Amino acid sequence: MPYADYGVALPKDKKRNFLTLTRRAATLARMRVADAIRGKLTAAFTPSLLEVTDESARHAGHAGAARPDGGIGETHFHVRLVTAAFAGVSRVERQRRVHAALADELAGSVHALSLKLQTPEEAV
């Protein structure tokens, strides 16, 4: 069966493998957003605790649930970040710093970001 979008013709027995690989690639692409969030926050704040939770499924069906690429998932996140870097920093300034670190994600596929930002002393 020809796959004109890809410029190749796959034999019938290869179709299943092709579809499986396509699904895996889509899953990996979605995982990249959460991984990017973890990586950027780790680099910027050296956290003692970092939890990134994808809450996209809780928002299925509303306009922000679809990514700009048409996919579904990895649009809504909750982040809990505990770091000494927040000592003496106001709540609003902490949020500004996290938003600055994640500017690319917030301008792209991330529709909503809920934050719990603490110092190690506040997290006890």
DOVOTOR-718778 format. One record per residue: residue number from 1; x, y, z of N, C-alpha, C, O, CB in turn; residue in one letter. Coordinates in pm, whole numbers. Glycine has a CB too. Layout:
# DOVOTOR-718778
NODE     k     n_xx     n_yy     n_zz    ca_xx    ca_yy    ca_zz     c_xx     c_yy     c_zz     o_xx     o_yy     o_zz    cb_xx    cb_yy    cb_zz   r
NODE   NUM        X        Y        Z        X        Y        Z        X        Y        Z        X        Y        Z        X        Y        Z   A
...
This chain:
# DOVOTOR-718778
NODE     k     n_xx     n_yy     n_zz    ca_xx    ca_yy    ca_zz     c_xx     c_yy     c_zz     o_xx     o_yy     o_zz    cb_xx    cb_yy    cb_zz   r
NODE     1       86     -119        0        0        0        0       89      124        0      177      135       86      -97        0      124   M
NODE     2       71      214      -92      155      335      -95      120      432       17        3      454       50      140      405     -230   P
NODE     3      221      489       74      205      593      176      259      723      116      374      761      141      279      556      311   Y
NODE     4      175      789       39      218      906      -38      273     1017       50      364     1089        9      102      959     -119   A
NODE     5      219     1030      171      267     1137      259      413     1117      298      483     1213      331      181     1144      385   D
NODE     6      459      993      294      595      963      335      685      933      216      805      914      233      595      847      431   Y
NODE     7      628      927       96      706      902      -23      757      759      -33      855      735     -103      821      995      -27   G
NODE     8      691      664       34      734      525       30      613      435       10      499      473       37      809      486      159   V
NODE     9      641      315      -39      538      212      -50      580       98       40      688       41       22      518      164     -199   A
NODE    10      496       63      136      529      -44      230      454     -171      192      335     -166      161      495       -2      374   L
NODE    11      523     -284      196      453     -410      176      351     -430      287      364     -374      396      551     -529      172   P
NODE    12      248     -509      258      138     -528      352      185     -574      489      134     -527      590       40     -627      296   K
NODE    13      283     -666      494      331     -717      622      409     -613      702      428     -631      822      419     -838      599   D
NODE    14      452     -506      639      527     -401      708      435     -293      766      478     -210      846      626     -337      613   K
NODE    15      308     -296      724      214     -192      766      202     -187      918      205      -78      976       77     -215      703   K
NODE    16      187     -301      984      172     -305     1129      294     -244     1199      279     -164     1291      150     -450     1177   R
NODE    17      413     -281     1155      535     -226     1216      543      -75     1197      582       -1     1287      660     -294     1156   N
NODE    18      505      -30     1078      507      113     1049      413      188     1143      450      292     1198      467      138      903   F
NODE    19      291      136     1162      195      202     1250      240      199     1394      220      296     1467       58      136     1238   L
NODE    20      301       89     1437      352       79     1575      462      182     1597      464      250     1699      406      -63     1604   T
NODE    21      553      194     1501      660      293     1514      606      435     1514      656      521     1586      762      277     1401   L
NODE    22      503      460     1433      442      593     1430      381      627     1565      396      739     1613      335      600     1319   T
NODE    23      312      532     1626      252      555     1759      361      580     1863      346      667     1949      164      436     1800   R
NODE    24      469      502     1856      580      521     1952      642      659     1935      674      725     2034      687      413     1934   R
NODE    25      660      702     1813      716      834     1787      626      942     1843      675     1040     1900      738      856     1637   A
NODE    26      495      927     1828      401     1025     1883      409     1028     2035      404     1135     2095      258      993     1838   A
NODE    27      422      912     2098      435      906     2244      563      974     2289      561     1051     2385      432      759     2292   T
NODE    28      673      948     2220      800     1011     2256      794     1162     2239      849     1237     2320      915      954     2172   L
NODE    29      727     1209     2135      714     1353     2113      640     1418     2228      677     1526     2274      641     1382     1981   A
NODE    30      534     1352     2277      459     1407     2389      543     1407     2516      534     1500     2596      329     1328     2413   R
NODE    31      624     1306     2535      707     1297     2655      811     1408     2659      858     1446     2766      775     1160     2662   M
NODE    32      846     1458     2545      950     1561     2540      912     1687     2615     1001     1754     2669      980     1596     2397   R
NODE    33      785     1722     2621      744     1843     2692      773     1829     2840      836     1918     2899      594     1873     2668   V
NODE    34      731     1721     2902      756     1699     3045      906     1689     3071      955     1742     3171      685     1571     3093   A
NODE    35      978     1622     2983     1123     1611     3000     1191     1747     2988     1286     1777     3061     1181     1514     2895   D
NODE    36     1143     1829     2896     1199     1963     2880     1174     2047     3005     1262     2120     3050     1138     2033     2757   A
NODE    37     1055     2036     3061     1022     2108     3184     1117     2065     3296     1176     2149     3364      874     2084     3226   I
NODE    38     1132     1934     3315     1222     1883     3419     1365     1931     3398     1431     1978     3491     1220     1729     3421   R
NODE    39     1411     1920     3274     1549     1958     3245     1576     2105     3268     1677     2141     3328     1582     1924     3103   G
NODE    40     1487     2190     3222     1507     2334     3237     1498     2379     3383     1576     2463     3427     1406     2411     3153   K
NODE    41     1403     2322     3457     1390     2361     3598     1507     2308     3680     1553     2375     3773     1257     2309     3656   L
NODE    42     1554     2190     3647     1671     2136     3718     1794     2222     3692     1870     2252     3784     1698     1990     3674   T
NODE    43     1813     2261     3567     1929     2345     3533     1920     2484     3596     2022     2538     3640     1940     2359     3382   A
NODE    44     1801     2540     3602     1786     2677     3652     1786     2686     3804     1831     2787     3859     1658     2735     3599   A
NODE    45     1736     2583     3873     1712     2598     4017     1780     2494     4106     1776     2508     4228     1567     2593     4042   F
NODE    46     1842     2391     4051     1903     2284     4128     1812     2242     4244     1848     2260     4360     2041     2328     4182   T
NODE    47     1697     2187     4214     1597     2158     4319     1635     2039     4407     1703     1946     4363     1464     2131     4255   P
NODE    48     1590     2044     4531     1601     1928     4618     1483     1835     4595     1490     1716     4627     1610     1970     4766   S
NODE    49     1374     1888     4540     1257     1809     4502     1194     1872     4379     1173     1994     4374     1154     1799     4619   L
NODE    50     1166     1789     4280     1099     1837     4160      999     1730     4115     1036     1616     4085     1201     1869     4046   L
NODE    51      872     1768     4112      766     1680     4064      696     1752     3948      651     1865     3963      665     1643     4178   E
NODE    52      688     1685     3835      617     1738     3719      507     1639     3687      533     1524     3652      714     1761     3596   V
NODE    53      382     1684     3701      266     1598     3680      187     1647     3560      147     1763     3554      177     1593     3805   T
NODE    54      165     1557     3465       84     1589     3348      -63     1572     3387     -108     1460     3411      121     1498     3225   D
NODE    55     -136     1681     3392     -278     1680     3429     -369     1700     3308     -486     1735     3324     -306     1787     3533   E
NODE    56     -316     1679     3191     -390     1705     3068     -519     1624     3058     -621     1674     3010     -303     1674     2948   S
NODE    57     -517     1500     3103     -635     1414     3093     -754     1471     3170     -870     1448     3134     -603     1273     3144   A
NODE    58     -726     1545     3276     -833     1605     3356     -903     1719     3282    -1009     1764     3323     -777     1657     3487   R
NODE    59     -842     1765     3172     -896     1879     3097     -939     1841     2955     -962     1928     2871     -792     1989     3090   H
NODE    60     -951     1712     2930     -991     1666     2796    -1126     1726     2758    -1218     1732     2840     -997     1510     2792   A
NODE    61    -1136     1768     2636    -1262     1821     2586    -1271     1973     2586    -1360     2029     2522    -1372     1767     2667   G
NODE    62    -1182     2041     2656    -1189     2187     2649    -1081     2238     2553     -986     2166     2522    -1171     2251     2790   H
NODE    63    -1097     2358     2508    -1017     2411     2397     -867     2401     2419     -793     2376     2324    -1054     2553     2374   A
NODE    64     -819     2419     2539     -675     2416     2565     -616     2278     2572     -495     2263     2590     -646     2487     2690   G
NODE    65     -699     2174     2560     -650     2037     2572     -577     1990     2447     -500     1894     2455     -765     1943     2602   A
NODE    66     -599     2053     2334     -531     2014     2210     -405     2098     2193     -407     2220     2215     -624     2030     2088   A
NODE    67     -296     2033     2153     -170     2102     2129     -175     2174     1995     -259     2142     1911      -52     2003     2133   R
NODE    68      -86     2270     1974      -83     2341     1845      -60     2247     1726     -102     2277     1615       26     2447     1847   P
NODE    69        8     2132     1750       32     2037     1641      -87     1944     1619      -81     1854     1535      156     1955     1670   D
NODE    70     -197     1966     1693     -316     1885     1677     -322     1764     1768     -425     1698     1776     -327     1841     1537   G
NODE    71     -212     1734     1835     -209     1619     1925     -284     1648     2054     -330     1759     2078      -66     1581     1956   G
NODE    72     -293     1544     2135     -362     1556     2263     -265     1516     2373     -187     1422     2356     -492     1467     2267   I
NODE    73     -268     1586     2484     -182     1554     2598      -69     1651     2612      -36     1725     2519     -128     1414     2585   G
NODE    74       -8     1652     2729      103     1740     2765       72     1886     2737      151     1957     2675      227     1699     2690   E
NODE    75      -44     1930     2784      -82     2070     2771     -103     2135     2908      -93     2257     2921     -208     2084     2687   T
NODE    76     -133     2054     3009     -162     2102     3144      -69     2032     3243      -65     1909     3249     -311     2078     3182   H
NODE    77        5     2110     3321      101     2052     3415       88     2113     3553       49     2228     3569      242     2071     3364   F
NODE    78      122     2032     3653      140     2081     3789      286     2056     3823      337     1946     3803       42     2010     3891   H
NODE    79      352     2158     3875      493     2147     3913      507     2179     4060      462     2283     4107      582     2241     3827   V
NODE    80      571     2089     4132      612     2116     4270      764     2123     4268      831     2027     4231      560     2005     4372   R
NODE    81      816     2238     4310      959     2264     4304     1005     2315     4440      957     2418     4488      992     2366     4193   L
NODE    82     1098     2243     4500     1156     2283     4628     1304     2311     4604     1378     2224     4559     1135     2172     4739   V
NODE    83     1345     2434     4634     1484     2472     4611     1527     2584     4706     1447     2670     4743     1504     2517     4465   T
NODE    84     1651     2581     4743     1708     2687     4828     1717     2819     4751     1728     2925     4812     1848     2646     4879   A
NODE    85     1711     2812     4618     1718     2934     4537     1601     3029     4562     1608     3146     4526     1722     2896     4390   A
NODE    86     1494     2979     4624     1378     3062     4652     1384     3131     4789     1291     3203     4825     1253     2979     4645   F
NODE    87     1490     3111     4864     1503     3175     4996     1504     3326     4981     1583     3382     4905     1633     3127     5067   A
NODE    88     1414     3391     5053     1405     3537     5050     1339     3594     4925     1342     3715     4904     1541     3595     5062   G
NODE    89     1280     3509     4843     1218     3552     4718     1066     3544     4735     1013     3444     4784     1266     3464     4597   V
NODE    90      997     3648     4693      851     3651     4707      784     3544     4620      844     3493     4525      796     3791     4671   S
NODE    91      662     3513     4655      585     3414     4579      571     3454     4431      586     3371     4342      446     3395     4642   R
NODE    92      541     3580     4408      524     3629     4271      655     3622     4193      656     3583     4077      472     3774     4272   V
NODE    93      765     3659     4257      894     3654     4189      935     3510     4159      996     3483     4056     1002     3723     4275   E
NODE    94      903     3417     4248      932     3274     4222      860     3231     4095      918     3166     4008      887     3185     4344   R
NODE    95      732     3268     4084      654     3232     3966      711     3296     3839      716     3232     3734      508     3272     3984   Q
NODE    96      753     3420     3850      814     3487     3734      939     3415     3688      961     3400     3568      847     3633     3768   R
NODE    97     1020     3370     3782     1144     3301     3747     1116     3166     3680     1184     3129     3585     1230     3279     3873   R
NODE    98     1017     3094     3730      981     2966     3669      924     2990     3529      958     2919     3435      880     2889     3757   V
NODE    99      838     3089     3516      782     3121     3384      891     3162     3286      885     3127     3168      677     3234     3397   H
NODE   100      991     3235     3332     1102     3274     3245     1182     3151     3201     1222     3140     3085     1195     3374     3317   A
NODE   101     1204     3059     3293     1278     2937     3260     1203     2850     3160     1264     2779     3080     1308     2857     3387   A
NODE   102     1070     2856     3163      986     2773     3076      919     2854     2965      814     2815     2914      880     2703     3159   L
NODE   103      979     2966     2928      918     3055     2829      885     2984     2697      778     3008     2640     1010     3173     2801   A
NODE   104      973     2900     2648      948     2831     2521      829     2736     2531      746     2731     2440     1073     2753     2478   D
NODE   105      820     2663     2640      710     2569     2658      577     2642     2674      475     2600     2620      736     2479     2781   E
NODE   106      577     2752     2749      456     2830     2769      411     2899     2641      291     2923     2622      477     2933     2879   L
NODE   107      504     2932     2555      470     2993     2426      427     2888     2324      370     2920     2220      589     3073     2372   A
NODE   108      456     2762     2356      424     2653     2264      306     2572     2309      192     2620     2311      542     2563     2247   G
NODE   109      333     2447     2345      224     2351     2369      165     2355     2509       57     2300     2530      273     2215     2342   S
NODE   110      232     2418     2605      179     2419     2742       71     2527     2753       96     2645     2733      292     2445     2846   V
NODE   111      -49     2482     2786     -165     2572     2797     -183     2621     2940     -223     2735     2962     -292     2501     2749   H
NODE   112     -153     2534     3037     -174     2570     3178      -63     2511     3264      -18     2398     3243     -313     2521     3228   A
NODE   113      -20     2589     3361       87     2547     3451       50     2590     3592       40     2709     3622      225     2608     3408   L
NODE   114       29     2491     3679        3     2522     3819      132     2497     3896      201     2398     3871     -117     2437     3878   S
NODE   115      164     2587     3988      293     2582     4056      280     2579     4207      197     2649     4266      376     2701     4015   L
NODE   116      363     2495     4269      383     2498     4413      532     2512     4432      608     2417     4411      324     2369     4486   K
NODE   117      574     2633     4471      716     2667     4477      755     2696     4621      701     2787     4684      746     2788     4386   L
NODE   118      851     2619     4672      887     2629     4814     1037     2625     4836     1113     2575     4752      821     2518     4893   Q
NODE   119     1079     2678     4950     1215     2656     4999     1214     2524     5076     1106     2474     5110     1265     2778     5090   T
NODE   120     1330     2466     5104     1333     2343     5183     1267     2361     5321     1203     2268     5371     1477     2296     5201   P
NODE   121     1282     2477     5381     1221     2503     5512     1068     2507     5503      999     2460     5594     1273     2636     5571   E
NODE   122     1016     2561     5396      871     2569     5378      809     2432     5345      691     2409     5372      837     2669     5266   E
NODE   123      888     2344     5290      838     2214     5247      824     2114     5360      765     2008     5343      927     2158     5141   A
NODE   124      879     2147     5475      874     2055     5591      736     2048     5649      714     1975     5746      973     2098     5698   V
